[in-house]
Amino acid sequence: MIHGGCWQTAVAERDIMNWIADDLRAHGVGVWNIEYRGVDRGGGMPGTYEDVARAADLFVAEGGRHGLDTGGTRIAIGHSAGGHLALWLARRPALAADDALRGADPIRIDHAISQGGLPDLRAGAASSGHACGADAPAAMARGDYARTSPPEMPLGSAREMQFNNDRDPVTPPATGAAYSAAMAKRGVTVPMEVTPGEGHVELIAPDGVSWSKQRAAILAALGRPAAAPTSR
């Protein structure tokens, strides 16, 4: 699980994801909610990616100590800027074997879910008037889009999905549609589910309609029925 916040620590940290993390745990799903340096805290390229990679790889090494099944189906899910990072994490194993961002033994991701994500760093860096600005996505790429921006990265094996809301002013459905279209040109189908009447924050609100769809997709990917939550 990877939080958003325009890739800036001052905007958001991982606790913004606590509510949907709790909801997943109530449905019997283990959650590894990670943190990273934003571009305003020494992150960007490569620092943010190094943090995300190390935190995700740590799940394999340490998750078992916390009662988590580290060998089963693995799902990366991220909100807003975290959607970009979830997709990046899923593509990371396809980077060149000697790429420092890839590392020697990158975690395998089976499903990647973008929650109103911002996957196209090139488009973000060229944007004008966007809520996240152009400087943050530019710092996340530093011109190296082939290693950092999912539309231009090597193709991976994970199944990718997008969830967007039609009242989202930060990442409207057109943002997700552009990514799906770009991937279709590369022969990859990226489904997108658009929920009417909800905005950007509702994507990570446990009582939202959009989140109920995301939860159902996660449970389906894990081969579990959409059962009622257990007591917390």
N, C-alpha and C positions, 0 to 999 in steps of 0.2 A: 504494500500500500504506500503510495507516494503523494504527498500533499502538493498543492499548487501555491499560488501567491506571486505570479509573474516572475518566478525564479528569484525572488527576493525574500530573504529571511525576515526583514522588517515588516513585510506584508503578511506572511503566514508561516507557521511552523507545524510540526506534525500533529499537534493536539487538535487542530481543526478537523482531523479525520477521526477523532475518538468516538464520535457518535455512531458512525456507520461501522467502525471497527467493533464496537460493543454489540451492534445489531448482528453482525456476522458471527461473533462468538456465541451469541444467544442461539444462533441456528447451527452451532456445532462446527463452525469453520475457524481454523486457526489463522491468526493475523500477525504479520510481521510489518509493523508500521515504522517506516524508516525516516531518517532525517538527513539533511545535506546542507552544505554551505551555499547560500544564495550568492548572486553576483555582487551583492553589497557586503559580503562577508568573506571575500577572497575566493569565491567560487567562479562560475562561468566555465569556459573551456581552459584547462581540463579539470579543475578542482571539483566542480559539481558532479561530473561524471565519475570521477574517482571515488567520491563519497557514496554515490548511489551504487556503484559496482561493489564496493567493499561491504556496504551494509547488506546488500542482497546476497552476496556470497557468504556472509556470516550466517545467514539462515541455514545453509547446508551444514556448516560446521558446528553451530551452536543450538539450532532449533530443537533438536532432540532433547536437550537438557531441560527444555521448557514444555515438554510433552507434545511437541508438534511432529507431524509426519513429514519428514524432510524428503522422502523418496517418492511421494505421490504426485498427483497433478499440481502444477504450480501456476498460479495466476498473478500477473502483475496488473494492478489497477491504480490509476492516477487521475487526479482532478486538475483541470486547467493546465498550468505549466507542468504539473505532475503527469498529465496525460501524455505529453511529449516524452517525459522521462520513462514512463512505463513502456511506451512503444520502443524507445531507444534501448531499454534494458532487454526487451525481447529480441531485438536485432543484434545486440552486442556479440553473441557467439559467432555471427557471420562476418565480423571484422577480420582483417588479416591476422594470421596466427602470431605474428610478431608485433602486433599493435598493442601498445601499453594500455590503451583503454579496454581492450578485450581481456587481457590477462591470460594466464596459462590455463585456467580451468573455470571459465565463466558459468554462472548458474544457468541451467536450462529453464526457459519459460515456455509453458505450453499454451497459455492464453494471455492476451494483453488487452485490457479494457481501458479505453480513453473516455473519461467523463468530461465532456466539453473541453477537450484537449486543444493544444496549440502545436500541432506536429510539425508545421512547416517553418523552420527558422529563417529560411531565406525570405519568405513572404513577410514574416514578422519584422525582420531587420529593415525591410523596405516599406513598412507600413507608416501611415501618418494619422495621428489622432487616436490610435488604439489605446485602450485602457492600460495595457502593460507597457506601452511605449515601444520604440524601436531599439533602444540601447541595450535592453536586457537580452532579447533574442540574438542581437549581434554579438554580445559578449559570450553567449552560450555556444556560438559557432566559431567566432573569430575567423571567418572565411572558410572554415574546413567543414563544409556541409556534407560531404560524403561520409564523414565519420560521426556526425552529430545530428543530422536532420533526417528523420525517418523516410520522407519521400525520396531521398537521394542515397540512403544507405543500402548496403547489400541486403538482399531479401533473406528473411529468416524462415524458420519452420513453425513459429507460433501462430495460432489463429488470432487475428485481430478483430476487435469490435469497437464501435463508437456509440456513445449515448449522448444525445444533445437535447436541449430544450428550446422551444420556439420563442420564449421570452427572455432569452439569454443575450444581454447586450455585449458581453465580453467575448463569448465564442458562439455566435449564432449558428444555426444549422448549416449555413453556407460554408463555414469554416470546415466542418466535418465533411460536407459534400465534396469540397475541393480535394481533400485528402483521399476520399474514396475514389474520386475520378482519376487522380494521379496514380493511385495504385492499380486501378483497373487497366490503365495503359501499360502497366508492367505485368499484367496477367494475374493480379492478385485481387480477390474479392474481399472487401472490408465492409461488412454490414453496418448500417447505421440506424439506430432507433431514435426517433424524434418524439418527445412527449409534449403535448400542447399545454399551455397555461402555466408552465413552470419556468423558472429562471436559472441563473448560474449557481446560486447557493443551494437551491433545491436538489441539485445533482448529488449533494452529500448530506441531505437531510433524511434521517431514517424513516420519517413518516411521509415522505414524498412519493408520488406515483412513479417518477423516474427511478428512484432508488429501489422500489419494489421490483421493477423490471430488471435492474442490474443484479439484485440479489438472486432473482430467479435464474438469470443467466449463469451466475457463479455456481449455484447449487446444481444446475444442469451439467455444467462443465465438470463438476466433481462427481457426477453420477448419483446425486442425492435427490430425494423428493423434496418438494417445496413445503416442508413440514412447518408447523407452528413453532415459534421460538420456545426454548426451555426457560425456566426461571433463572434469573441472574443471581 
